[in-house]
Amino acid sequence: MEYIYLFLIFFKVGIFTIGGGLAAIPLLQEEVLTRGWLTNLQFADMIAVSESTPGPIGVNIATYVGYSQYGILGSIIATLGLVTPSIIIIMLIAKFVMHYRDNKYVNGVFVGLRPAVTGLILAAATSIALISLVDIDLFNQTDKLIDLFNFKAIAMFFVFFILTNKWKHHPIYYIAIAGVIGILIF
């Protein structure tokens, strides 16, 4: 029964994820945190690991959560739950979209989904930025405003923001450099 529940949780995330893995982050975050499967910090770390490893971020997170809760079989079931809706939808789209691709209502749906997906991605980015750049726990312990901000992380954010916009190297270079810097200063 637990495996069916796990499958259904990730199936629900998969069916409502429109726009790719980044759009799945808020849905995954809600499901995983409310069930206590991961903490906010663990979720942020999992996103960092998922972005740094091959494969879609949602699949990586589903596999990890499934494994952490129910072992190898749990990882398989969670991953299948997440990707099954996509497989079904892609098969339906392949069959029907070509027939209706010039339909104004179909085009309207796609035009309407773009800003919604952008909003979901921005919400996920904001959530991860707060986890990464702000230390609410330390602030609550000390009541000092200066302890609210993780200045090392904020500095890294701005440095990498500037570097990635100025020099268009492959993201893996920046990920590797950030990992080394993280080892050295954190």
Secondary structure, 3 states (H helix, E strand, C coil): CHHHHHHHHHHHHHHHCCCCHHHHHHHHHHHHHHCCCCCHHHHHHHHHHHHHCCCCHHHHHHHHHHHHHHHHHHHHHHHHHHHHHHHHHHHHHHHHHHHHCCCHHHHHHHHHHHHHHHHHHHHHHHHHHHHHHECHHHHHHHCCHHHHECHHHHHHHHHHHHHHHHCCCCHHHHHHHHHHHHHHHC
